[in-house]
Structure formats: structure tokens, C-alpha cells
Amino acid sequence: EQFALLVVGAIIIILRVYARWVQVGPAKWQLDDYLMPFIGLVFGIATVTAYVVVGEMHGLTNAMNDESRSTIDAASKEYRHRQYGSKMQILLWSLYAFILWSLKVCVTVFYSRLTSGLPNLRQRVYFAYILLGTTYTAALLTIFLSCRPISKFWQINPDPGNSCQPAISRPYVLVIIIPTIFINIYLLSIPLPLFWKINITRWRKVVLISLFSGAIWSMTMGLVRAVIILEAGPNVVGLGSAWACRETFVAIVVTNLPILQPLFRK
């Protein structure tokens, strides 16, 4: 499933690059046009990383019950898998955060074009940039500094505590997953006044509707992943990684649909 999503996501990004090439030409590309292909590359790295965590490391991390923690042999293959799997989880969270925040930057750049000539709405777009910068900084600090020393992120015994178990870390959920949901809500609120403008073109309404419906679906996936991490515990590390891939895939599709709409219309 994960590699199928990667292939479809890559096709969508390639179509987006082609659409912008035809519409405005590379000389008039903006930040989102350059950022999106790089997001596709990072999405590929995240997919391979998730496969390694689930397929090669069997979903093993330092998230485990007390009985397993006290009886595991430090010289065993499982012990090494749990350490390596925990390190890969940190990488996965870093890639996950980069993809989601970068896609939101792309949406904000698109809003800059959509709200051209509307000073009141452009102020809200500028605030979105500030919001994205501050929350992404907080996310990165949480990923790397919520557990000190950093070696405790892959410590098996004694129990390093929840904040040092990257697969089920509550700080990660609170500072990375939950804020992205509220940021999505804010971004969706920016173009709302356009719905009531009489002179808005039909294609702009289609674009806005696709953004609203797709973003709601993406937020739902984020909530599902948060519940899985907080409630299900260490036994569903693979399921959490799978939902991360699904969420980022949907976000890629939703972000690119407005750009692809003129291409499909032709």
C-alpha cells in the first residue's frame, strides 16, 4: 500500500510540474513550484523509512511493556531491532513534519495568488507564514529536545519514559499532530470570504471546495493517527506508520488538486 501511494503521489506531483510549466513557464515559478518536487523526494524517503521500520525491523521500538523490557537480552537481535527501530522513528517524525509543514507553505503561497488584490485577506496570509514558521520550529525542537540525553530515545532498559519513546511519544502528538489540525482550520478560514463574492469565478469555487473537502479528510486521518498513538500503545507501531503515509499522501493530493484543476478542465 505504501509504495502504491508513493507512485500515485509521484504521478500527481509530475502532473503538477507539467501544469505549471504550461500555465506560466518556469521563469514565473514561485516558491511552491520549486518546493513541491522536493516534497515528493522526501515523501519517497519517508515511505522507504516506514517500510524499513515495519518490514525489516518488524515494527519494534523501545516502546514495550515492563515484562518484555526486563527480560529482553541485550545481545539479542530483537534488542538491536528495537534500538534501530527507535532511531528510524525519529527520522520518520522529522520527515513527516517537514512534509506536512512544507505542504502548508505551498497552500499559503497558492492563497497569496488567490487573494491578490484583496488586502484584508492578504494580511491573513502573512500571518499564516508566521504561524507556520513558529509551529514548525516548535515541532523540530520537540522532536530532538523532548528527551535528553538524545541516546535515551533508543534506550531499552531501564524504561526511558514516554517522552523518550518516539513511536508513542505524547509530546510528539501534542506539538506535531494536533497543531497541524488547527493550522489546517486556520488556512481553510482564509478564503472563506471569497465564497460570498458575487464576481468569483466558477473555477475558483471548485478549487475552494476541493481544498475544504480534502483538508477535512486529511485532518480526520491526523486525528486517527493521534488516537492510535495515544490509546493503542506499542503494539501498533506499524499501524501508526501506515497512517502517517496515508495522511501525507492525502495532503499531497489535496495541495496539488487546485493546480491540476485547469489541466483537467482542458
C-alpha positions, 0 to 999 in steps of 0.5 A: 500500500505504501509504495502504491501511494508513493507512485500515485503521489509521484504521478500527481506531483509530475502532473503538477510540474507539467501544469505549471510549466504550461500555465506560466513557464518556469521563469514565473515559478514561485516558491511552491513550484520549486518546493513541491518536487522536493516534497515528493523526494522526501515523501519517497524517503519517508515511505522507504523509512516506514517500510524499513521500520515495519518490514525489516525491523518488524515494527519494534521500538523501545516502546514495550511493556515492563515484562518484555523490557526486563527480560529482553537480552541485550545481545539479542537481535530483537534488542538491536531491532528495537534500538534501530527501530527507535532511531528510524522513528525519529527520522520518520517524525522529522520527515513527516513534519517537514512534509506536512509543514512544507505542504502548508507553505505551498497552500499559503503561497497558492492563497497569496495568488488567490487573494491578490488584490484583496488586502484584508485577506492578504494580511491573513496570509502573512500571518499564516507564514508566521504561524507556520514558521513558529509551529514548525520550529516548535515541532523540530525542537520537540522532536530532538529536545523532548528527551535528553540525553538524545541516546535515551530515545533508543534506550531499552532498559531501564524504561526511558519514559514516554517522552523518550519513546518516539513511536508513542511519544505524547509530546510528539502528538501534542506539538506535531499532530494536533497543531497541524489540525488547527493550522489546517482550520486556520488556512481553510478560514482564509478564503472563506470570504471569497465564497460570498463574492458575487464576481468569483469565478466558477473555477475558483469555487471548485478549487475552494471546495476541493481544498475544504473537502480534502483538508477535512479528510486529511485532518480526520486521518491526523486525528486517527493517527493521534488516537492510535498513538495515544490509546493503542500503545506499542503494539501498533507501531506499524499501524501508526506508520501506515497512517502517517503515509496515508495522511501525507499522501492525502495532503499531497493530493489535496495541495496539488488538486487546485493546480491540476484543476485547469489541466483537467478542465482542458 
